[in-house]
């Protein structure tokens, strides 16, 4: 167990918090209409803009929402994509399919390209589709599809979008802060992400970051009230306040998490840290005969998926590990009975990684 008495979370968010972040959650109560909170919101937005140099140099700017990552994705799609604008959805997992549901529910025009969950995206097919359907103006993509752990080829897809003058709207919920993200080079219009994954904040705060041209396009008519990002932008970049009551305590914790993120070396260091943990666990499981669902080169640094060994149920493996202080994650959709997933985000010591490997050996070894 860690010092707080809770399990080590190996699910893809929420993550184990540092002691400083946890303490910030229990700070003083603050009215969200006080100047100090407005200054906090503006400080967080400024820091988010500094995570990626390619985004900061082109003045991409974010707004904070009290919502999950999916809330940020829905806000992005229903605010920035006009109803009369054709969109191509790239679906190679649960979260690509979820974006299709959002577009459908909001009566937006879209086409869909589905790819096998266990195979890489064929970028040439995307190029072909955009050539055939020149009315398509937008492409929506999940960067890190945690259904399998696959890191989709953002740069390659972005180059195709740049060639066709198609805007990318990116679900970066499980990649922001740990994987490479470019801006104008890939026609990135906007991305959606959250505090409680690679950035190690607490659940409850998410954000959308967009190019200046997107923020200035006031002709777009959002089909939402709470998720109207233009209202958030106008407020947060004027006096710092938000249209609705935000998660105040979570915002203070997010500020501390961002401080720790930059102090530890930023996204490059998070990438190295997560990757090191993931490879160590994968190596230990490989020695026990446990195979990965995908080739290891296809994974993000954040999450790997593993095939359950013959005769081993997810329920039994989960129960054993939870009894010993670790929480793993079940597969989704048609993979729910055949795989388990391990994410390596959050405040986890090397000692805990070593213990986890020992527990796998105890449960799965000869």
C-alpha positions in Angstrom: 0.0 0.0 0.0 1.1 3.6 -0.5 1.2 6.1 2.3 -2.5 7.2 1.8 -3.6 3.6 2.2 -5.1 3.4 -1.3 -4.2 1.0 -4.0 -1.6 1.7 -6.8 -3.8 2.5 -9.8 -2.6 0.9 -13.0 -5.8 2.0 -14.9 -5.5 4.8 -17.5 -6.7 7.6 -15.2 -7.4 8.6 -12.5 -3.9 8.2 -11.3 -2.2 8.1 -7.9 -1.5 11.6 -6.7 1.6 13.0 -5.2 1.4 14.1 -1.5 1.6 17.8 -2.5 -1.3 17.5 -5.0 -3.4 15.6 -2.5 -2.8 18.2 0.1 -3.8 21.0 -2.3 -7.2 19.3 -2.7 -7.8 19.8 1.0 -6.8 23.5 1.0 -9.1 26.4 2.0 -12.5 26.9 0.5 -12.5 29.7 -2.1 -15.4 31.4 -3.9 -15.0 31.0 -7.7 -15.9 34.7 -8.2 -12.9 35.9 -6.1 -9.9 37.5 -7.8 -7.5 34.9 -6.5 -9.4 32.1 -8.2 -9.6 34.0 -11.5 -5.8 34.5 -11.4 -5.4 30.8 -10.7 -7.4 29.9 -13.9 -5.4 32.3 -16.0 -2.1 30.9 -14.5 -3.2 27.3 -15.4 -4.1 28.2 -18.9 -0.8 29.9 -19.4 1.1 26.9 -18.1 -0.9 24.5 -20.3 0.1 26.6 -23.3 3.8 26.0 -22.4 3.7 22.2 -22.4 4.5 21.9 -26.1 6.8 24.5 -27.7 5.2 23.9 -31.1 1.8 24.9 -29.7 3.0 27.9 -27.6 5.0 29.3 -30.6 1.7 29.5 -32.6 -0.3 30.8 -29.6 -2.6 27.9 -29.1 -4.7 28.7 -26.1 -6.7 26.6 -23.7 -9.8 27.0 -21.6 -10.6 25.0 -18.4 -13.8 23.0 -17.9 -15.3 21.1 -15.0 -15.8 17.9 -16.8 -14.2 14.5 -17.7 -12.0 14.1 -20.7 -15.0 13.0 -22.7 -16.7 16.3 -21.7 -13.8 18.2 -23.2 -14.0 16.1 -26.4 -17.7 16.8 -26.7 -17.2 20.5 -26.0 -14.5 20.6 -28.7 -16.6 18.9 -31.4 -19.9 20.6 -30.7 -18.4 24.1 -30.4 -15.9 24.1 -33.2 -17.3 21.9 -35.9 -20.2 23.6 -37.7 -23.3 21.5 -38.5 -22.9 22.1 -42.2 -19.3 21.0 -42.2 -18.3 17.4 -43.3 -16.1 15.5 -40.9 -14.1 12.2 -41.2 -14.1 10.1 -38.1 -11.1 7.7 -37.6 -12.4 4.8 -35.5 -10.0 2.1 -34.3 -11.3 1.7 -30.7 -13.9 2.6 -28.2 -12.9 6.3 -28.1 -13.0 6.9 -31.8 -16.5 5.3 -31.8 -17.5 7.6 -29.0 -16.6 10.7 -31.1 -18.8 9.3 -33.8 -21.7 9.1 -31.2 -21.1 12.7 -30.2 -21.2 13.9 -33.9 -24.3 11.8 -34.5 -26.1 13.0 -31.4 -25.4 16.7 -32.3 -26.7 16.2 -35.8 -23.4 16.8 -37.5 -22.5 15.5 -41.0 -19.7 12.9 -40.9 -18.2 9.9 -42.6 -16.3 7.2 -40.8 -13.3 5.1 -41.5 -13.1 2.0 -39.3 -9.9 0.1 -38.7 -9.3 -3.3 -37.0 -8.4 -2.6 -33.3 -5.5 -4.9 -33.5 -3.9 -3.5 -36.7 -2.2 -0.2 -37.5 -4.2 2.6 -39.2 -3.6 2.6 -42.9 -2.7 6.2 -43.6 -3.0 5.7 -47.3 -6.7 4.8 -46.9 -7.2 8.2 -45.2 -5.4 9.9 -48.0 -7.6 8.1 -50.5 -10.8 9.0 -48.6 -9.9 12.7 -48.4 -9.1 12.6 -52.2 -12.5 11.0 -53.0 -14.5 13.2 -50.6 -13.2 16.7 -51.1 -16.1 18.1 -49.2 -14.5 16.8 -45.9 -13.2 19.8 -43.9 -12.4 18.1 -40.6 -10.8 14.9 -39.3 -11.3 13.7 -35.7 -8.8 11.3 -34.3 -7.8 9.7 -31.0 -4.1 10.1 -30.4 -3.7 7.4 -27.8 -6.4 4.8 -28.1 -6.5 3.3 -24.7 -8.8 0.5 -25.8 -5.6 -1.3 -26.9 -2.8 1.1 -25.9 -2.1 2.0 -29.5 -0.4 5.3 -30.3 -2.0 6.4 -33.6 0.4 7.9 -36.2 -0.5 11.6 -35.6 2.3 13.1 -37.6 1.7 10.9 -40.6 -2.1 11.5 -40.6 -1.4 15.2 -40.0 0.7 15.5 -43.1 -2.1 14.0 -45.1 -4.5 16.5 -43.6 -2.1 19.4 -44.3 -2.0 18.3 -48.0 -5.8 18.2 -48.2 -6.3 21.4 -46.1 -8.3 19.4 -43.6 -8.4 20.4 -39.9 -7.6 17.9 -37.2 -9.6 17.8 -34.0 -7.6 15.6 -31.6 -8.7 13.5 -28.6 -5.4 13.9 -26.6 -7.0 12.9 -23.3 -4.5 10.0 -22.7 -1.5 11.5 -24.5 -1.2 15.2 -23.5 1.8 15.6 -21.4 3.6 12.3 -22.4 3.5 12.0 -26.2 4.7 14.3 -29.0 2.1 16.7 -30.3 2.6 19.2 -33.1 0.5 22.1 -34.2 0.3 24.0 -37.5 2.6 21.4 -39.2 -0.3 18.9 -38.9 -3.2 21.3 -39.3 -4.1 20.8 -35.7 -7.2 22.9 -35.1 -7.9 21.9 -31.5 -7.3 19.2 -28.9 -9.1 18.0 -25.8 -7.4 16.7 -22.7 -7.7 16.3 -19.0 -5.8 17.0 -15.7 -6.0 13.5 -14.3 -3.9 11.4 -16.6 -0.4 12.3 -17.9 -0.4 15.6 -16.0 -1.0 13.8 -12.6 -3.8 16.1 -11.5 -7.1 15.1 -9.8 -10.2 14.1 -11.7 -12.8 16.9 -12.4 -10.9 19.4 -14.6 -10.4 19.0 -18.3 -9.4 21.5 -21.0 -9.6 22.3 -24.7 -6.7 24.0 -26.5 -7.3 25.6 -30.0 -5.5 27.5 -32.7 -6.1 31.3 -32.7 -8.0 31.0 -36.0 -10.5 28.6 -34.3 -11.0 30.9 -31.3 -11.6 33.9 -33.6 -14.2 32.1 -35.8 -17.3 33.6 -34.2 -19.5 32.5 -37.1 -19.5 29.0 -35.7 -22.7 28.4 -33.7 -22.2 25.9 -30.9 -25.1 23.4 -30.2 -24.6 23.5 -26.5 -24.9 25.8 -23.5 -22.7 24.4 -20.8 -20.0 23.3 -23.3 -20.0 26.5 -25.4 -16.2 27.0 -25.4 -16.4 30.5 -26.9 -18.2 31.6 -23.6 -15.4 30.1 -21.6 -12.7 31.7 -23.8 -14.2 35.2 -23.6 -14.5 34.9 -19.8 -11.2 33.3 -18.9 -9.1 35.6 -21.1 -11.0 38.7 -19.9 -11.4 38.6 -16.1 -10.4 34.9 -15.5 -13.9 33.8 -14.4 -15.9 31.0 -16.0 -19.6 30.9 -17.1 -20.4 28.2 -14.5 -19.2 27.1 -11.1 -15.8 25.2 -11.6 -14.2 22.6 -9.4 -12.3 25.0 -7.3 -10.3 22.6 -5.1 -9.4 20.5 -8.1 -8.1 23.6 -9.9 -5.7 24.3 -7.0 -4.5 20.7 -7.1 -4.0 21.0 -10.9 -1.8 24.0 -10.4 0.5 22.0 -8.1 0.4 19.0 -10.5 1.6 21.3 -13.3 4.4 22.7 -11.1 5.6 19.2 -10.5 5.2 18.3 -14.2 7.5 21.2 -15.3 9.9 20.7 -12.3 10.4 17.0 -13.3 11.3 17.8 -16.9 8.0 18.2 -18.8 6.5 15.8 -21.4 9.8 14.4 -22.5 10.6 13.2 -19.0 7.1 11.9 -18.5 7.4 9.9 -21.7 10.7 8.4 -20.6 9.4 7.6 -17.1 6.2 5.9 -18.3 8.0 4.0 -21.1 10.6 2.7 -18.6 8.0 1.5 -16.3 6.0 -0.1 -19.1 9.0 -1.9 -20.6 10.0 -3.3 -17.2 6.6 -4.7 -16.6 6.3 -6.1 -20.1 9.7 -7.8 -19.7 8.7 -9.4 -16.5 5.4 -10.7 -18.0 7.2 -11.9 -21.1 9.4 -14.1 -19.0 6.2 -15.6 -17.6 4.9 -16.3 -21.2 2.4 -13.5 -21.2 2.1 -11.9 -24.6 1.2 -8.3 -25.6 -1.9 -7.8 -27.7 0.0 -5.5 -30.1 3.7 -5.4 -31.2 5.5 -3.4 -28.4 6.5 -0.7 -31.0 2.9 0.2 -31.5 2.2 1.1 -27.9 2.2 4.5 -26.3 4.4 5.0 -23.3 1.3 5.2 -21.2 -0.4 1.9 -21.5 0.2 -1.7 -22.7 -2.4 -4.4 -23.2 -1.8 -8.1 -22.5 -3.4 -11.4 -23.5 -4.8 -13.3 -20.6 -3.0 -16.7 -20.3 -5.1 -19.8 -21.0 -7.0 -20.7 -17.9 -6.6 -17.3 -16.2 -9.6 -15.1 -15.8 -9.4 -11.4 -15.5 -11.6 -11.5 -12.4 -9.1 -13.8 -10.6 -6.1 -11.8 -11.6 -7.7 -8.5 -10.7 -8.8 -9.9 -7.3 -5.3 -11.2 -6.5 -3.6 -8.0 -7.4 -6.2 -5.8 -5.6 -5.8 -7.8 -2.4 -2.1 -7.0 -2.7 -2.6 -3.3 -3.3 -2.7 -2.9 -7.2 -5.6 -2.2 -9.5 -5.3 -3.3 -13.2 -7.8 -2.6 -16.0 -10.1 -4.9 -17.9 -10.4 -4.9 -21.7 -13.3 -3.2 -23.4 -15.8 -4.3 -26.1 -14.9 -7.6 -27.7 -11.6 -7.7 -25.8 -13.2 -7.6 -22.4 -12.7 -11.3 -21.7 -9.3 -11.8 -23.4 -7.0 -9.0 -22.3 -5.9 -6.9 -19.3 -4.3 -3.5 -19.4 -1.7 -1.8 -17.4 -1.1 2.0 -17.4 2.1 3.4 -15.9 1.0 7.0 -15.1 0.9 8.6 -11.7 2.9 8.7 -8.5 4.4 5.2 -8.4 7.8 4.3 -6.9 10.3 1.9 -8.4 9.7 -0.3 -5.3 6.1 -0.6 -6.3 7.0 -1.6 -9.8 9.3 -4.2 -8.5 6.6 -5.5 -6.1 4.1 -5.7 -9.0 6.5 -7.8 -11.1 7.0 -10.1 -8.1 3.2 -10.5 -7.6 2.8 -11.5 -11.3 5.5 -14.1 -10.8 3.7 -15.4 -7.8 0.3 -15.6 -9.5 1.3 -16.7 -13.0 4.7 -18.4 -12.4 5.3 -22.2 -12.2 
